[in-house]
Amino acid sequence: MKNESIDRKDFFKKVSLFGISAIGASTLLKACGGSDEAPAPTVEAEEIDPCADLTGLSESDIAMRESLQYVAETPNPEERCDNCQLWIEPEAGSPCGGCQIMAGPFHPGGWCISWVPMTS
C-alpha cells in the first residue's frame, strides 16, 4: 500500500496557496461590482436640490466638486453661484447652471471655495 501522507512543509504550502487564492478571488469579485458612475440621487436630494443629479459624472468629477467644497446652498448670501464669474447660465427650462471649472449641474444659490466676484 502506498503511503499518501504529506509532510508539514507541503501542508503549509498548500494552505498558503489556498489563502492567497481566496484573497485574490474576493478582490476580483469586489472589483467587478464597482462602477465609475455616481449613484443615482435619492428622491429627498432632488426635492431639496433640483441640481443634485450627478448621473454621468465620473468619480474624478465628483472628487473635484468635493475638493472645491461645493454646496447647493451658500453659507454667505453675497457669494452665490449665479453671481460668480465662473457661472454658466442654465439652458432654457432648466433651473441648473454650469461652472467653467467643474462638471455637472449647479444650483444658482450654491457656492464653492473658487467663488469669484463678477467684474464690472
N, CA, C and O atoms as a DFTB+ gen file, in Angstrom:
480 C
 N C O
     1  1       0.826      -1.176       0.000
     2  2       0.000       0.000       0.000
     3  2       0.876       1.247       0.000
     4  3       1.895       1.302       0.688
     5  1       0.471       2.241      -0.775
     6  2       1.243       3.461      -0.904
     7  2       0.882       4.441       0.224
     8  3      -0.295       4.658       0.511
     9  1       1.889       5.018       0.847
    10  2       1.683       5.987       1.916
    11  2       1.481       7.369       1.287
    12  3       2.406       7.919       0.691
    13  1       0.252       7.940       1.422
    14  2      -0.056       9.221       0.795
    15  2      -0.103      10.352       1.816
    16  3      -0.842      11.318       1.627
    17  1       0.642      10.254       2.853
    18  2       0.669      11.340       3.829
    19  2       1.538      12.477       3.283
    20  3       2.453      12.251       2.492
    21  1       1.235      13.692       3.715
    22  2       2.030      14.820       3.258
    23  2       2.805      15.379       4.444
    24  3       2.338      15.352       5.583
    25  1       3.975      15.875       4.156
    26  2       4.777      16.391       5.263
    27  2       4.335      17.817       5.599
    28  3       3.553      18.434       4.875
    29  1       4.845      18.302       6.683
    30  2       4.475      19.602       7.218
    31  2       4.744      20.713       6.215
    32  3       3.902      21.598       6.059
    33  1       5.869      20.706       5.537
    34  2       6.243      21.737       4.568
    35  2       5.234      21.794       3.422
    36  3       4.802      22.884       3.047
    37  1       4.852      20.658       2.861
    38  2       3.871      20.611       1.781
    39  2       2.491      21.085       2.260
    40  3       1.766      21.765       1.534
    41  1       2.154      20.716       3.483
    42  2       0.873      21.134       4.044
    43  2       0.787      22.657       4.089
    44  3      -0.218      23.224       3.661
    45  1       1.819      23.330       4.598
    46  2       1.794      24.790       4.708
    47  2       1.821      25.473       3.338
    48  3       1.240      26.545       3.170
    49  1       2.487      24.862       2.366
    50  2       2.470      25.401       1.006
    51  2       1.046      25.409       0.453
    52  3       0.585      26.400      -0.114
    53  1       0.365      24.279       0.633
    54  2      -0.984      24.159       0.103
    55  2      -1.956      25.091       0.824
    56  3      -2.820      25.696       0.188
    57  1      -1.824      25.209       2.112
    58  2      -2.687      26.114       2.873
    59  2      -2.420      27.564       2.453
    60  3      -3.366      28.337       2.307
    61  1      -1.171      27.946       2.256
    62  2      -0.824      29.303       1.823
    63  2      -1.402      29.615       0.453
    64  3      -1.955      30.694       0.239
    65  1      -1.275      28.675      -0.475
    66  2      -1.833      28.874      -1.814
    67  2      -3.350      29.038      -1.764
    68  3      -3.916      29.853      -2.492
    69  1      -3.999      28.262      -0.906
    70  2      -5.444      28.379      -0.764
    71  2      -5.808      29.773      -0.238
    72  3      -6.746      30.395      -0.738
    73  1      -5.085      30.261       0.753
    74  2      -5.355      31.591       1.319
    75  2      -5.157      32.704       0.302
    76  3      -5.965      33.628       0.206
    77  1      -4.061      32.601      -0.464
    78  2      -3.787      33.604      -1.493
    79  2      -4.880      33.572      -2.560
    80  3      -5.320      34.621      -3.030
    81  1      -5.311      32.392      -2.936
    82  2      -6.383      32.253      -3.932
    83  2      -7.684      32.868      -3.426
    84  3      -8.387      33.544      -4.178
    85  1      -8.003      32.640      -2.169
    86  2      -9.239      33.179      -1.600
    87  2      -9.200      34.705      -1.577
    88  3     -10.197      35.353      -1.895
    89  1      -8.067      35.280      -1.206
    90  2      -7.927      36.740      -1.175
    91  2      -8.030      37.302      -2.591
    92  3      -8.709      38.303      -2.816
    93  1      -7.366      36.668      -3.528
    94  2      -7.433      37.118      -4.922
    95  2      -8.839      37.058      -5.474
    96  3      -9.278      37.977      -6.167
    97  1      -9.541      36.000      -5.178
    98  2     -10.915      35.856      -5.673
    99  2     -11.831      36.913      -5.081
   100  3     -12.657      37.483      -5.793
   101  1     -11.697      37.183      -3.789
   102  2     -12.559      38.188      -3.178
   103  2     -12.250      39.580      -3.720
   104  3     -13.160      40.389      -3.899
   105  1     -10.986      39.864      -3.982
   106  2     -10.610      41.148      -4.577
   107  2     -11.198      41.285      -5.974
   108  3     -11.714      42.344      -6.332
   109  1     -11.123      40.237      -6.751
   110  2     -11.673      40.243      -8.103
   111  2     -13.182      40.449      -8.076
   112  3     -13.705      41.241      -8.861
   113  1     -13.882      39.764      -7.202
   114  2     -15.330      39.914      -7.112
   115  2     -15.713      41.329      -6.707
   116  3     -16.677      41.888      -7.230
   117  1     -14.972      41.902      -5.789
   118  2     -15.259      43.276      -5.350
   119  2     -15.026      44.247      -6.495
   120  3     -15.819      45.168      -6.693
   121  1     -13.956      44.058      -7.248
   122  2     -13.642      44.946      -8.368
   123  2     -14.690      44.842      -9.462
   124  3     -15.005      45.849     -10.097
   125  1     -15.226      43.686      -9.698
   126  2     -16.235      43.511     -10.752
   127  2     -17.533      44.217     -10.414
   128  3     -18.299      44.554     -11.318
   129  1     -17.799      44.446      -9.153
   130  2     -19.049      45.091      -8.763
   131  2     -18.974      46.593      -8.767
   132  3     -20.005      47.240      -8.584
   133  1     -17.790      47.201      -8.970
   134  2     -17.628      48.642      -8.906
   135  2     -18.091      49.334     -10.167
   136  3     -18.342      48.693     -11.187
   137  1     -18.205      50.661     -10.088
   138  2     -18.634      51.459     -11.228
   139  2     -18.064      52.857     -11.094
   140  3     -17.875      53.349      -9.981
   141  1     -17.784      53.512     -12.239
   142  2     -17.282      54.886     -12.213
   143  2     -18.409      55.905     -12.139
   144  3     -18.164      57.087     -11.896
   145  1     -19.635      55.460     -12.346
   146  2     -20.739      56.402     -12.339
   147  2     -21.186      56.667     -10.915
   148  3     -21.090      55.803     -10.043
   149  1     -21.673      57.873     -10.696
   150  2     -22.176      58.247      -9.388
   151  2     -23.481      57.503      -9.125
   152  3     -24.215      57.185     -10.061
   153  1     -23.772      57.227      -7.857
   154  2     -25.039      56.592      -7.562
   155  2     -26.197      57.543      -7.895
   156  3     -26.039      58.762      -7.835
   157  1     -27.335      56.990      -8.238
   158  2     -28.493      57.817      -8.552
   159  2     -28.912      58.572      -7.297
   160  3     -28.884      58.013      -6.200
   161  1     -29.298      59.832      -7.447
   162  2     -29.702      60.606      -6.278
   163  2     -31.006      60.079      -5.694
   164  3     -31.810      59.461      -6.393
   165  1     -31.199      60.327      -4.434
   166  2     -32.432      59.909      -3.789
   167  2     -33.511      60.946      -4.072
   168  3     -33.209      62.072      -4.468
   169  1     -34.751      60.570      -3.872
   170  2     -35.859      61.498      -4.097
   171  2     -35.713      62.702      -3.176
   172  3     -35.971      63.834      -3.587
   173  1     -35.301      62.466      -1.936
   174  2     -35.157      63.566      -0.989
   175  2     -34.127      64.578      -1.467
   176  3     -34.340      65.783      -1.328
   177  1     -33.012      64.111      -2.029
   178  2     -31.966      65.010      -2.515
   179  2     -32.479      65.869      -3.657
   180  3     -32.156      67.054      -3.724
   181  1     -33.281      65.293      -4.567
   182  2     -33.814      66.066      -5.686
   183  2     -34.845      67.079      -5.221
   184  3     -34.970      68.145      -5.823
   185  1     -35.595      66.769      -4.152
   186  2     -36.573      67.722      -3.638
   187  2     -35.872      68.927      -3.020
   188  3     -36.351      70.053      -3.160
   189  1     -34.758      68.715      -2.347
   190  2     -34.002      69.794      -1.736
   191  2     -33.224      70.559      -2.792
   192  3     -33.218      71.790      -2.781
   193  1     -32.577      69.860      -3.692
   194  2     -31.744      70.462      -4.724
   195  2     -32.082      69.847      -6.073
   196  3     -31.722      68.698      -6.329
   197  1     -32.762      70.585      -6.939
   198  2     -33.092      70.022      -8.250
   199  2     -31.852      69.759      -9.106
   200  3     -31.947      69.123     -10.157
   201  1     -30.703      70.239      -8.667
   202  2     -29.459      70.061      -9.415
   203  2     -28.579      68.973      -8.812
   204  3     -27.373      68.949      -9.058
   205  1     -29.166      68.073      -8.027
   206  2     -28.397      67.047      -7.322
   207  2     -28.119      65.808      -8.159
   208  3     -27.427      64.903      -7.695
   209  1     -28.640      65.743      -9.379
   210  2     -28.456      64.564     -10.210
   211  2     -27.036      64.542     -10.780
   212  3     -26.719      65.307     -11.691
   213  1     -26.189      63.670     -10.245
   214  2     -24.792      63.570     -10.668
   215  2     -24.572      62.382     -11.597
   216  3     -23.433      61.976     -11.831
   217  1     -25.655      61.827     -12.126
   218  2     -25.553      60.706     -13.052
   219  2     -24.716      61.127     -14.253
   220  3     -24.916      62.206     -14.811
   221  1     -23.799      60.287     -14.639
   222  2     -22.954      60.591     -15.794
   223  2     -21.643      61.259     -15.434
   224  3     -20.753      61.359     -16.279
   225  1     -21.501      61.718     -14.199
   226  2     -20.225      62.312     -13.786
   227  2     -19.277      61.198     -13.360
   228  3     -19.700      60.199     -12.777
   229  1     -18.009      61.375     -13.651
   230  2     -17.017      60.380     -13.240
   231  2     -16.666      60.597     -11.768
   232  3     -17.030      61.606     -11.163
   233  1     -15.960      59.635     -11.220
   234  2     -15.516      59.769      -9.827
   235  2     -14.608      60.984      -9.668
   236  3     -14.643      61.655      -8.637
   237  1     -13.793      61.271     -10.690
   238  2     -12.895      62.432     -10.599
   239  2     -13.686      63.736     -10.654
   240  3     -13.307      64.707     -10.000
   241  1     -14.794      63.780     -11.433
   242  2     -15.648      64.970     -11.455
   243  2     -16.256      65.212     -10.073
   244  3     -16.285      66.341      -9.582
   245  1     -16.732      64.149      -9.466
   246  2     -17.335      64.261      -8.137
   247  2     -16.278      64.641      -7.110
   248  3     -16.544      65.444      -6.215
   249  1     -15.085      64.076      -7.230
   250  2     -13.990      64.418      -6.311
   251  2     -13.622      65.902      -6.432
   252  3     -13.312      66.551      -5.433
   253  1     -13.658      66.434      -7.657
   254  2     -13.362      67.852      -7.866
   255  2     -14.401      68.715      -7.156
   256  3     -14.048      69.689      -6.491
   257  1     -15.673      68.365      -7.294
   258  2     -16.738      69.110      -6.614
   259  2     -16.523      69.085      -5.102
   260  3     -16.694      70.096      -4.421
   261  1     -16.145      67.910      -4.588
   262  2     -15.907      67.781      -3.148
   263  2     -14.677      68.563      -2.709
   264  3     -14.691      69.202      -1.657
   265  1     -13.617      68.518      -3.504
   266  2     -12.390      69.229      -3.115
   267  2     -12.584      70.746      -3.129
   268  3     -11.936      71.469      -2.373
   269  1     -13.482      71.217      -3.995
   270  2     -13.783      72.659      -4.029
   271  2     -14.939      73.010      -3.096
   272  3     -15.414      74.146      -3.082
   273  1     -15.383      72.029      -2.320
   274  2     -16.372      72.178      -1.257
   275  2     -17.696      72.766      -1.752
   276  3     -18.317      73.580      -1.069
   277  1     -18.123      72.338      -2.959
   278  2     -19.399      72.809      -3.492
   279  2     -20.547      72.386      -2.596
   280  3     -20.632      71.234      -2.172
   281  1     -21.436      73.344      -2.312
   282  2     -22.680      73.081      -1.591
   283  2     -23.814      73.732      -2.375
   284  3     -23.613      74.752      -3.033
   285  1     -24.997      73.146      -2.307
   286  2     -26.146      73.636      -3.063
   287  2     -26.765      74.891      -2.453
   288  3     -27.516      75.604      -3.119
   289  1     -26.447      75.161      -1.182
   290  2     -26.977      76.347      -0.510
   291  2     -25.813      77.112       0.106
   292  3     -25.132      76.613       1.002
   293  1     -25.596      78.323      -0.383
   294  2     -24.453      79.114       0.069
   295  2     -24.532      79.478       1.546
   296  3     -25.617      79.764       2.053
   297  1     -23.416      79.471       2.234
   298  2     -23.396      79.934       3.618
   299  2     -23.345      81.469       3.690
   300  3     -23.574      82.053       4.749
   301  1     -23.041      82.113       2.554
   302  2     -22.922      83.574       2.504
   303  2     -23.809      84.099       1.373
   304  3     -23.488      83.881       0.204
   305  1     -24.904      84.778       1.682
   306  2     -25.838      85.231       0.644
   307  2     -25.216      86.141      -0.422
   308  3     -25.762      86.252      -1.519
   309  1     -24.109      86.780      -0.128
   310  2     -23.453      87.631      -1.130
   311  2     -22.607      86.827      -2.114
   312  3     -22.237      87.340      -3.170
   313  1     -22.303      85.593      -1.785
   314  2     -21.490      84.744      -2.649
   315  2     -22.322      83.548      -3.091
   316  3     -22.473      82.566      -2.364
   317  1     -22.851      83.657      -4.291
   318  2     -23.707      82.607      -4.859
   319  2     -23.159      82.208      -6.213
   320  3     -22.455      82.983      -6.860
   321  1     -23.483      80.987      -6.643
   322  2     -23.045      80.532      -7.968
   323  2     -23.493      81.509      -9.060
   324  3     -22.720      81.830      -9.963
   325  1     -24.746      81.980      -8.977
   326  2     -25.264      82.819     -10.051
   327  2     -24.711      84.254     -10.061
   328  3     -25.046      85.030     -10.956
   329  1     -23.879      84.612      -9.089
   330  2     -23.183      85.899      -9.175
   331  2     -21.663      85.704      -9.143
   332  3     -20.906      86.596      -8.759
   333  1     -21.249      84.503      -9.564
   334  2     -19.826      84.163      -9.660
   335  2     -19.373      84.351     -11.104
   336  3     -20.137      84.104     -12.037
   337  1     -18.147      84.782     -11.284
   338  2     -17.577      84.981     -12.606
   339  2     -17.479      83.673     -13.407
   340  3     -17.420      83.709     -14.636
   341  1     -17.463      82.530     -12.727
   342  2     -17.316      81.233     -13.381
   343  2     -18.658      80.589     -13.750
   344  3     -18.681      79.505     -14.332
   345  1     -19.767      81.243     -13.420
   346  2     -21.116      80.713     -13.633
   347  2     -21.451      80.637     -15.124
   348  3     -21.141      81.548     -15.892
   349  1     -22.083      79.542     -15.512
   350  2     -22.617      79.379     -16.866
   351  2     -24.131      79.339     -16.737
   352  3     -24.676      78.497     -16.023
   353  1     -24.807      80.247     -17.425
   354  2     -26.268      80.350     -17.346
   355  2     -26.928      79.025     -17.727
   356  3     -26.438      78.312     -18.603
   357  1     -28.043      78.697     -17.064
   358  2     -28.748      77.455     -17.396
   359  2     -29.367      77.514     -18.792
   360  3     -29.687      78.582     -19.313
   361  1     -29.521      76.335     -19.372
   362  2     -30.223      76.246     -20.652
   363  2     -31.708      76.493     -20.396
   364  3     -32.193      76.302     -19.281
   365  1     -32.417      76.914     -21.424
   366  2     -33.843      77.230     -21.297
   367  2     -34.606      76.094     -20.629
   368  3     -34.489      74.936     -21.031
   369  1     -35.379      76.427     -19.619
   370  2     -36.202      75.438     -18.931
   371  2     -35.522      74.697     -17.809
   372  3     -36.181      73.950     -17.085
   373  1     -34.229      74.875     -17.638
   374  2     -33.503      74.176     -16.573
   375  2     -33.216      75.134     -15.423
   376  3     -32.831      76.280     -15.655
   377  1     -33.400      74.681     -14.195
   378  2     -33.050      75.535     -13.055
   379  2     -31.552      75.502     -12.746
   380  3     -31.065      76.304     -11.949
   381  1     -30.824      74.581     -13.373
   382  2     -29.422      74.350     -13.033
   383  2     -28.487      74.949     -14.070
   384  3     -28.670      74.776     -15.275
   385  1     -27.485      75.655     -13.575
   386  2     -26.474      76.203     -14.453
   387  2     -25.237      75.332     -14.456
   388  3     -25.265      74.186     -14.008
   389  1     -24.160      75.885     -14.962
   390  2     -22.904      75.158     -15.028
   391  2     -21.779      75.981     -14.436
   392  3     -21.993      77.078     -13.920
   393  1     -20.590      75.439     -14.518
   394  2     -19.402      76.090     -13.989
   395  2     -18.269      75.907     -14.990
   396  3     -18.173      74.871     -15.647
   397  1     -17.427      76.903     -15.100
   398  2     -16.318      76.840     -16.050
   399  2     -15.183      75.935     -15.590
   400  3     -14.354      75.530     -16.405
   401  1     -15.129      75.606     -14.291
   402  2     -14.010      74.794     -13.797
   403  2     -14.414      73.419     -13.283
   404  3     -13.551      72.589     -12.997
   405  1     -15.723      73.166     -13.162
   406  2     -16.211      71.872     -12.672
   407  2     -17.310      71.366     -13.582
   408  3     -18.007      72.151     -14.226
   409  1     -17.464      70.053     -13.634
   410  2     -18.521      69.428     -14.425
   411  2     -19.769      69.219     -13.586
   412  3     -19.701      69.103     -12.362
   413  1     -20.905      69.172     -14.259
   414  2     -22.155      68.835     -13.607
   415  2     -23.097      70.002     -13.470
   416  3     -22.751      71.135     -13.806
   417  1     -24.292      69.728     -12.976
   418  2     -25.275      70.783     -12.748
   419  2     -25.000      71.499     -11.423
   420  3     -24.551      70.893     -10.450
   421  1     -25.281      72.801     -11.414
   422  2     -25.049      73.597     -10.209
   423  2     -26.268      74.445      -9.900
   424  3     -26.879      75.033     -10.792
   425  1     -26.610      74.497      -8.627
   426  2     -27.739      75.287      -8.161
   427  2     -27.331      76.761      -8.169
   428  3     -26.225      77.092      -7.741
   429  1     -28.206      77.655      -8.648
   430  2     -27.860      79.082      -8.680
   431  2     -27.521      79.640      -7.299
   432  3     -26.722      80.569      -7.181
   433  1     -28.123      79.079      -6.264
   434  2     -27.857      79.530      -4.904
   435  2     -26.740      78.764      -4.229
   436  3     -26.566      78.864      -3.014
   437  1     -25.979      77.999      -4.998
   438  2     -24.878      77.218      -4.439
   439  2     -23.628      78.054      -4.227
   440  3     -23.628      79.267      -4.434
   441  1     -22.557      77.377      -3.809
   442  2     -21.296      78.068      -3.509
   443  2     -20.165      77.057      -3.481
   444  3     -20.387      75.880      -3.198
   445  1     -18.953      77.509      -3.774
   446  2     -17.745      76.703      -3.576
   447  2     -16.596      77.645      -3.228
   448  3     -16.741      78.865      -3.307
   449  1     -15.470      77.083      -2.850
   450  2     -14.331      77.905      -2.434
   451  2     -13.666      78.635      -3.596
   452  3     -12.805      79.487      -3.376
   453  1     -14.057      78.311      -4.840
   454  2     -13.490      79.008      -6.007
   455  2     -14.354      80.190      -6.442
   456  3     -14.134      80.747      -7.517
   457  1     -15.318      80.575      -5.637
   458  2     -16.201      81.692      -5.992
   459  2     -15.377      82.945      -6.283
   460  3     -14.484      83.315      -5.521
   461  1     -15.701      83.587      -7.409
   462  2     -15.005      84.802      -7.848
   463  2     -16.061      85.865      -8.114
   464  3     -17.009      85.607      -8.856
   465  1     -15.923      87.062      -7.525
   466  2     -16.954      88.092      -7.748
   467  2     -16.986      88.530      -9.218
   468  3     -15.968      88.516      -9.910
   469  1     -18.171      88.914      -9.668
   470  2     -18.344      89.444     -11.025
   471  2     -17.581      90.752     -11.137
   472  3     -17.504      91.527     -10.184
   473  1     -17.021      90.986     -12.310
   474  2     -16.344      92.253     -12.549
   475  2     -17.292      93.198     -13.267
   476  3     -18.182      92.769     -14.000
   477  1     -17.095      94.449     -13.052
   478  2     -17.979      95.455     -13.666
   479  2     -17.607      95.751     -15.075
   480  3     -18.254      96.573     -15.725
